[in-house]
């Protein structure tokens, strides 16, 4: 089945552009959050403490996003 052609209205195009901006802002906020989390690691805070205090971050997610620690935690 051939997909029908869609011609957006100006309002629809504006809504799409606004939504793109929201997604870009969310991505920038997430990047900033991970940079701040890396600073916690750089300050010597153990990963488990980071995960305990920041409930949105699990240890597997932390390791997947920032990689494993260079040295073992005490």
C-alpha positions as CSV (number, residue, x, y, z in Angstrom):
1,X,0.0,0.0,0.0
2,X,1.3,3.4,-1.0
3,X,1.4,5.9,1.8
4,X,-0.8,8.9,1.1
5,X,0.7,12.3,0.5
6,X,0.5,14.7,3.4
7,X,0.6,18.4,3.0
8,X,0.9,20.1,6.4
9,X,-0.8,23.4,7.3
10,X,1.3,26.3,8.6
11,X,-0.1,25.5,12.1
12,X,1.1,21.9,11.8
13,X,4.5,23.0,10.6
14,X,4.7,25.4,13.6
15,X,3.7,22.7,16.0
16,X,6.4,20.4,14.6
17,X,9.1,23.1,15.0
18,X,8.0,23.7,18.6
19,X,8.1,20.1,19.4
20,X,11.6,19.8,17.8
21,X,12.7,22.6,20.2
22,X,11.3,20.7,23.2
23,X,13.1,17.6,22.2
24,X,16.4,19.5,21.7
25,X,16.0,21.2,25.1
26,X,15.4,17.8,26.7
27,X,18.5,16.4,25.1
28,X,20.6,19.3,26.2
29,X,19.3,19.0,29.8
30,X,20.1,15.3,29.8
31,X,23.6,16.0,28.5
32,X,24.1,18.6,31.3
33,X,22.9,16.1,33.9
34,X,25.4,13.5,32.8
35,X,28.2,16.0,32.8
36,X,27.3,17.0,36.3
37,X,27.2,13.3,37.3
38,X,30.7,12.8,35.8
39,X,31.8,15.7,38.0
40,X,30.5,13.8,41.0
41,X,32.6,10.8,40.0
42,X,35.6,13.1,39.4
43,X,35.2,14.4,43.0
44,X,35.6,10.8,44.3
45,X,32.0,10.1,45.2
46,X,31.4,6.4,44.9
47,X,29.0,5.2,42.2
48,X,26.7,3.5,44.7
49,X,26.4,6.8,46.7
50,X,25.6,8.7,43.4
51,X,22.9,6.1,42.6
52,X,21.5,6.3,46.2
53,X,21.2,10.1,46.1
54,X,20.1,10.4,42.5
55,X,17.2,8.1,42.2
56,X,16.9,8.4,38.4
57,X,20.3,6.8,38.0
58,X,21.0,3.1,38.4
59,X,24.5,1.6,38.6
60,X,24.1,-0.2,35.2
61,X,22.9,3.0,33.6
62,X,25.7,5.0,35.1
63,X,28.3,2.5,33.8
64,X,26.6,2.3,30.4
65,X,26.5,6.1,30.0
66,X,29.9,7.0,31.6
67,X,31.8,3.8,31.4
68,X,33.2,1.8,34.2
69,X,35.4,3.6,36.8
70,X,39.1,3.8,36.1
71,X,39.9,2.4,39.6
72,X,38.0,0.2,42.0
73,X,35.8,1.8,44.6
74,X,36.8,1.3,48.3
